[in-house]
Protein backbone atom coordinates (compact mmCIF):
# COMPACT_ATOMS: atom_id res chain seq x y z
CA UNK A 1 0.00 0.00 0.00
CA UNK A 2 1.08 3.58 -0.57
CA UNK A 3 3.31 4.81 2.25
CA UNK A 4 4.30 1.35 3.47
CA UNK A 5 7.97 0.35 3.68
CA UNK A 6 9.23 -3.15 2.93
CA UNK A 7 12.37 -4.99 3.98
CA UNK A 8 14.63 -6.71 1.47
CA UNK A 9 13.96 -9.96 3.37
CA UNK A 10 11.40 -12.08 1.57
CA UNK A 11 12.38 -11.12 -1.99
CA UNK A 12 13.21 -13.95 -4.42
CA UNK A 13 15.71 -14.35 -7.27
CA UNK A 14 14.86 -16.41 -10.37
CA UNK A 15 16.93 -17.36 -13.41
CA UNK A 16 15.27 -17.80 -16.78
CA UNK A 17 16.41 -19.14 -20.13
CA UNK A 18 19.11 -17.83 -22.46
CA UNK A 19 17.64 -15.02 -24.53
CA UNK A 20 18.77 -13.00 -27.54
CA UNK A 21 19.38 -9.31 -27.01
CA UNK A 22 17.21 -6.82 -28.87
CA UNK A 23 17.86 -3.25 -29.88
CA UNK A 24 14.70 -1.85 -28.29
CA UNK A 25 13.70 -1.99 -24.64
CA UNK A 26 11.98 -5.14 -23.42
CA UNK A 27 8.36 -4.97 -22.31
CA UNK A 28 6.63 -6.88 -19.54
CA UNK A 29 4.90 -9.50 -21.68
CA UNK A 30 8.16 -10.52 -23.39
CA UNK A 31 9.95 -11.44 -20.16
CA UNK A 32 7.11 -12.36 -17.81
CA UNK A 33 5.93 -15.14 -20.14
CA UNK A 34 9.23 -17.05 -19.84
CA UNK A 35 9.84 -19.98 -17.47
CA UNK A 36 11.99 -19.19 -14.42
CA UNK A 37 13.63 -21.28 -11.70
CA UNK A 38 14.19 -19.85 -8.22
CA UNK A 39 17.79 -19.78 -6.97
CA UNK A 40 17.84 -20.74 -3.29
CA UNK A 41 20.11 -19.27 -0.60
CA UNK A 42 19.99 -15.59 -1.67
CA UNK A 43 21.98 -13.74 1.01
CA UNK A 44 22.94 -10.38 -0.56
CA UNK A 45 20.78 -8.44 -3.05
CA UNK A 46 22.93 -6.50 -5.52
CA UNK A 47 22.00 -3.11 -6.97
CA UNK A 48 20.13 -2.76 -10.26
CA UNK A 49 19.02 0.25 -12.29
CA UNK A 50 20.13 2.70 -14.95
CA UNK A 51 22.91 5.22 -14.55
CA UNK A 52 23.46 7.66 -17.41
CA UNK A 53 26.97 8.41 -18.64
CA UNK A 54 27.91 12.09 -18.59
CA UNK A 55 29.15 13.82 -21.74
CA UNK A 56 31.25 16.87 -20.80
CA UNK A 57 32.12 19.53 -23.36
CA UNK A 58 34.48 22.37 -22.40
CA UNK A 59 33.34 25.53 -24.21
CA UNK A 60 35.96 28.22 -24.63
CA UNK A 61 33.63 31.14 -25.16
CA UNK A 62 31.50 30.26 -22.15
CA UNK A 63 34.40 29.37 -19.86
CA UNK A 64 32.28 26.54 -18.60
CA UNK A 65 31.80 22.83 -19.05
CA UNK A 66 28.43 21.84 -20.52
CA UNK A 67 27.09 18.42 -19.53
CA UNK A 68 24.68 16.12 -21.29
CA UNK A 69 23.33 12.66 -20.60
CA UNK A 70 24.82 9.91 -22.72
CA UNK A 71 24.18 6.17 -22.83
CA UNK A 72 22.57 4.31 -19.95
CA UNK A 73 24.02 1.35 -18.06
CA UNK A 74 21.85 -0.77 -15.76
CA UNK A 75 24.88 -1.83 -13.78
CA UNK A 76 26.53 -4.92 -12.34
CA UNK A 77 24.38 -6.84 -9.88
CA UNK A 78 26.69 -8.30 -7.21
CA UNK A 79 24.83 -11.06 -5.34
CA UNK A 80 25.83 -13.58 -2.70
CA UNK A 81 24.15 -16.95 -2.24
CA UNK A 82 24.62 -19.52 0.50
CA UNK A 83 25.73 -22.71 -1.22
CA UNK A 84 22.78 -25.16 -1.30
CA UNK A 85 23.83 -28.59 -2.64
CA UNK A 86 21.36 -30.00 -5.15
CA UNK A 87 19.51 -26.74 -5.71
CA UNK A 88 18.21 -26.58 -9.29
CA UNK A 89 18.61 -22.81 -9.50
CA UNK A 90 22.25 -22.88 -8.46
CA UNK A 91 22.89 -25.61 -11.02
CA UNK A 92 21.45 -23.30 -13.68
CA UNK A 93 23.83 -20.56 -12.54
CA UNK A 94 26.74 -22.93 -13.20
CA UNK A 95 25.49 -23.54 -16.74
CA UNK A 96 24.91 -19.83 -17.33
CA UNK A 97 28.45 -18.92 -16.25
CA UNK A 98 29.82 -21.44 -18.76
CA UNK A 99 27.73 -19.87 -21.54
CA UNK A 100 28.35 -16.68 -23.51
CA UNK A 101 24.60 -16.07 -23.78
CA UNK A 102 22.48 -13.51 -22.00
CA UNK A 103 19.90 -14.84 -19.53
CA UNK A 104 16.56 -13.53 -18.33
CA UNK A 105 16.37 -12.70 -14.61
CA UNK A 106 13.29 -12.17 -12.45
CA UNK A 107 13.15 -10.55 -9.01
CA UNK A 108 9.94 -11.09 -7.04
CA UNK A 109 9.09 -8.61 -4.29
CA UNK A 110 7.59 -9.19 -0.84
CA UNK A 111 5.13 -6.32 -1.06
CA UNK A 112 1.83 -7.80 -2.17
CA UNK A 113 -1.17 -6.01 -0.64
CA UNK A 114 -3.81 -7.73 1.48
CA UNK A 115 -6.73 -9.35 -0.32
CA UNK A 116 -9.98 -7.39 -0.40
CA UNK A 117 -13.59 -8.42 -0.97
CA UNK A 118 -16.52 -6.25 -2.01
CA UNK A 119 -19.97 -6.51 -3.51
CA UNK A 120 -19.98 -5.54 -7.19
CA UNK A 121 -22.35 -5.30 -10.11
CA UNK A 122 -21.55 -6.60 -13.59
CA UNK A 123 -23.33 -5.34 -16.68
CA UNK A 124 -24.82 -7.50 -19.40
CA UNK A 125 -22.89 -5.86 -22.22
CA UNK A 126 -20.14 -6.06 -24.83
CA UNK A 127 -17.79 -5.64 -23.10
CA UNK A 128 -19.06 -6.35 -19.61
CA UNK A 129 -18.33 -3.61 -17.08
CA UNK A 130 -17.67 -4.29 -13.41
CA UNK A 131 -18.81 -1.57 -10.99
CA UNK A 132 -16.72 -1.50 -7.79
CA UNK A 133 -16.63 1.85 -5.95
CA UNK A 134 -13.13 3.26 -5.39
CA UNK A 135 -11.60 -0.08 -6.44
CA UNK A 136 -8.01 1.19 -6.66
CA UNK A 137 -7.14 -1.62 -9.06
CA UNK A 138 -4.78 -1.32 -12.01
CA UNK A 139 -4.79 -3.12 -15.34
CA UNK A 140 -3.58 -6.70 -14.96
CA UNK A 141 -4.76 -7.09 -11.35
CA UNK A 142 -6.24 -10.54 -10.68
CA UNK A 143 -9.49 -11.36 -8.85
CA UNK A 144 -12.19 -14.00 -8.60
CA UNK A 145 -15.95 -13.85 -8.35
CA UNK A 146 -18.59 -15.50 -6.17
CA UNK A 147 -22.34 -15.07 -6.18
CA UNK A 148 -25.45 -15.91 -4.17
CA UNK A 149 -27.27 -16.56 -7.44
CA UNK A 150 -25.77 -16.82 -10.92
CA UNK A 151 -23.11 -14.71 -12.59
CA UNK A 152 -23.82 -13.04 -15.92
CA UNK A 153 -23.52 -15.54 -18.78
CA UNK A 154 -19.89 -15.76 -19.86
CA UNK A 155 -18.48 -15.68 -16.30
CA UNK A 156 -17.83 -18.51 -13.82
CA UNK A 157 -17.36 -18.45 -10.04
CA UNK A 158 -14.02 -19.44 -8.44
CA UNK A 159 -12.19 -18.51 -11.66
CA UNK A 160 -9.35 -16.02 -11.93
CA UNK A 161 -10.10 -12.94 -14.02
CA UNK A 162 -8.02 -9.81 -14.68
CA UNK A 163 -8.68 -6.09 -14.94
CA UNK A 164 -8.59 -5.46 -18.69
CA UNK A 165 -9.10 -1.69 -18.75
CA UNK A 166 -9.73 0.78 -15.93
CA UNK A 167 -12.56 3.03 -17.08
CA UNK A 168 -13.05 5.12 -13.92
CA UNK A 169 -12.18 4.83 -10.23
CA UNK A 170 -15.37 2.80 -9.89
CA UNK A 171 -15.57 0.75 -13.10
CA UNK A 172 -13.42 -1.52 -15.26
CA UNK A 173 -13.67 -4.26 -17.88
CA UNK A 174 -12.35 -7.77 -17.31
CA UNK A 175 -10.48 -10.46 -19.25
CA UNK A 176 -9.81 -14.18 -18.87
CA UNK A 177 -6.04 -13.76 -19.21
CA UNK A 178 -3.63 -11.02 -18.18
CA UNK A 179 -3.48 -8.60 -21.10
CA UNK A 180 -6.24 -10.51 -22.90
CA UNK A 181 -9.37 -9.31 -24.66
CA UNK A 182 -12.35 -7.92 -22.76
CA UNK A 183 -15.09 -10.40 -21.89
CA UNK A 184 -18.62 -9.94 -23.23
CA UNK A 185 -21.64 -11.11 -21.21
CA UNK A 186 -24.88 -12.30 -22.72
CA UNK A 187 -27.12 -12.71 -19.65
CA UNK A 188 -27.85 -10.52 -16.63
CA UNK A 189 -27.31 -13.08 -13.86
CA UNK A 190 -28.94 -12.89 -10.44
CA UNK A 191 -28.14 -12.51 -6.75
CA UNK A 192 -25.32 -10.60 -5.06
CA UNK A 193 -21.90 -10.84 -6.68
CA UNK A 194 -18.72 -10.61 -4.60
CA UNK A 195 -15.27 -9.81 -6.01
CA UNK A 196 -12.16 -10.91 -4.10
CA UNK A 197 -8.76 -9.65 -5.19
CA UNK A 198 -5.84 -12.03 -5.77
CA UNK A 199 -2.88 -9.82 -4.82
CA UNK A 200 0.53 -10.15 -6.48
CA UNK A 201 3.88 -8.65 -5.39
CA UNK A 202 6.06 -6.33 -7.46
CA UNK A 203 8.26 -7.83 -10.16
CA UNK A 204 11.52 -6.82 -11.84
CA UNK A 205 12.78 -8.35 -15.09
CA UNK A 206 15.99 -7.83 -17.02
CA UNK A 207 18.51 -9.60 -19.25
CA UNK A 208 22.16 -10.02 -18.44
CA UNK A 209 25.36 -12.03 -18.58
CA UNK A 210 26.00 -14.36 -15.62
CA UNK A 211 29.67 -13.57 -15.16
CA UNK A 212 30.60 -15.48 -12.02
CA UNK A 213 29.40 -18.12 -9.59
CA UNK A 214 32.57 -18.34 -7.52
CA UNK A 215 33.00 -19.92 -4.08
CA UNK A 216 34.13 -17.13 -1.78
CA UNK A 217 35.54 -19.17 1.12
CA UNK A 218 36.06 -17.57 4.53
CA UNK A 219 37.00 -18.47 8.09
CA UNK A 220 35.90 -21.54 10.05
CA UNK A 221 32.62 -19.97 11.17
CA UNK A 222 31.56 -18.79 7.72
CA UNK A 223 28.83 -20.44 5.67
CA UNK A 224 30.03 -21.54 2.25
CA UNK A 225 28.96 -18.78 -0.14
CA UNK A 226 28.74 -18.18 -3.88
CA UNK A 227 29.50 -14.79 -5.41
CA UNK A 228 27.25 -14.23 -8.44
CA UNK A 229 27.82 -11.22 -10.69
CA UNK A 230 25.20 -10.33 -13.30
CA UNK A 231 26.22 -7.77 -15.93
CA UNK A 232 22.86 -6.29 -16.85
CA UNK A 233 22.44 -5.83 -20.58
CA UNK A 234 18.94 -4.37 -20.86
CA UNK A 235 16.41 -2.02 -19.36
CA UNK A 236 14.79 -2.98 -16.04
CA UNK A 237 11.12 -3.90 -16.56
CA UNK A 238 9.09 -2.98 -13.48
CA UNK A 239 5.67 -4.29 -12.48
CA UNK A 240 4.06 -2.68 -9.44
CA UNK A 241 2.23 -4.75 -6.79
CA UNK A 242 -1.27 -5.65 -7.95
CA UNK A 243 -4.42 -6.13 -5.94
FIPAVEX-597218 format. One record per residue (C-alpha): residue in one letter; x, y, z. Coordinates in steps of 0.25 Angstrom, whole numbers, plus 5000, padded with zeros to 4 digits. Example, Ala and Ser with C-alpha at 12.3 -4.5 7.8 and 13.67 -1.06 7.14 Angstrom:
// FIPAVEX-597218
A504949825031 S505549965029 
//
This chain:
// FIPAVEX-597218
X500050005000 X500450144998 X501350195009 X501750055014 X503250015015 X503749875012 X504949805016 X505949735006 X505649605013 X504649525006 X505049564992 X505349444982 X506349434971 X505949344959 X506849314946 X506149294933 X506649234919 X507649294910 X507149404902 X507549484890 X507849634892 X506949734885 X507149874880 X505949934887 X505549924901 X504849794906 X503349804911 X502749724922 X502049624913 X503349584906 X504049544919 X502849514929 X502449394919 X503749324921 X503949204930 X504849234942 X505549154953 X505749214967 X507149214972 X507149174987 X508049234998 X508049384993 X508849455004 X509249584998 X508349664988 X509249744978 X508849884972 X508149894959 X507650014951 X508150114940 X509250214942 X509450314930 X510850344925 X511250484926 X511750554913 X512550674917 X512850784907 X513850894910 X513351024903 X514451134901 X513551254899 X512651214911 X513851174921 X512951064926 X512750914924 X511450874918 X510850744922 X509950644915 X509350514918 X509950404909 X509750254909 X509050174920 X509650054928 X508749974937 X510049934945 X510649804951 X509849734960 X510749674971 X509949564979 X510349464989 X509749324991 X509849225002 X510349094995 X509148994995 X509548864989 X508548804979 X507848934977 X507348944963 X507449094962 X508949084966 X509248984956 X508649074945 X509549184950 X510749084947 X510249064933 X510049214931 X511449244935 X511949144925 X511149214914 X511349334906 X509849364905 X509049464912 X508049414922 X506649464927 X506549494942 X505349514950 X505349584964 X504049564972 X503649664983 X503049634997 X502149754996 X500749694991 X499549764997 X498549695006 X497349634999 X496049704998 X494649664996 X493449754992 X492049744986 X492049784971 X491149794960 X491449744946 X490749794933 X490149704922 X490849774911 X491949764901 X492949774908 X492449754922 X492749864932 X492949834946 X492549944956 X493349944969 X493350074976 X494750134978 X495450004974 X496850054973 X497149944964 X498149954952 X498149884939 X498649734940 X498149724955 X497549584957 X496249554965 X495149444966 X493649454967 X492649384975 X491149404975 X489849364983 X489149344970 X489749334956 X490849414950 X490549484936 X490649384925 X492049374921 X492649374935 X492949264945 X493149264960 X494449224966 X495149264953 X496349364952 X496049484944 X496849614941 X496549764940 X496649784925 X496449934925 X496150034936 X495050124932 X494850204944 X495150194959 X493950114960 X493850034948 X494649944939 X494549834928 X495149694931 X495849584923 X496149434925 X497649454923 X498549564927 X498649664916 X497549584908 X496349634901 X495149684909 X494049584912 X492649604907 X491349564915 X490049514909 X489249494921 X488949584933 X489149484945 X488449484958 X488749504973 X489949584980 X491249574973 X492549584982 X493949614976 X495149564984 X496549614979 X497749524977 X498849614981 X500249594974 X501649654978 X502449754970 X503349694959 X504649734953 X505149674940 X506449694932 X507449624923 X508949604926 X510149524926 X510449434938 X511949464939 X512249384952 X511849284962 X513049274970 X513249204984 X513749314993 X514249235004 X514449305018 X514849265032 X514449145040 X513049205045 X512649255031 X511549185023 X512049145009 X511649254999 X511549274984 X511849414978 X510949434966 X511149554957 X510149594947 X510549694936 X509149754933 X509049774918 X507649834917 X506649924923 X505949884936 X504449844934 X503649884946 X502349834950 X501649894962 X500949814973 X499549774968 X498249754976 
//
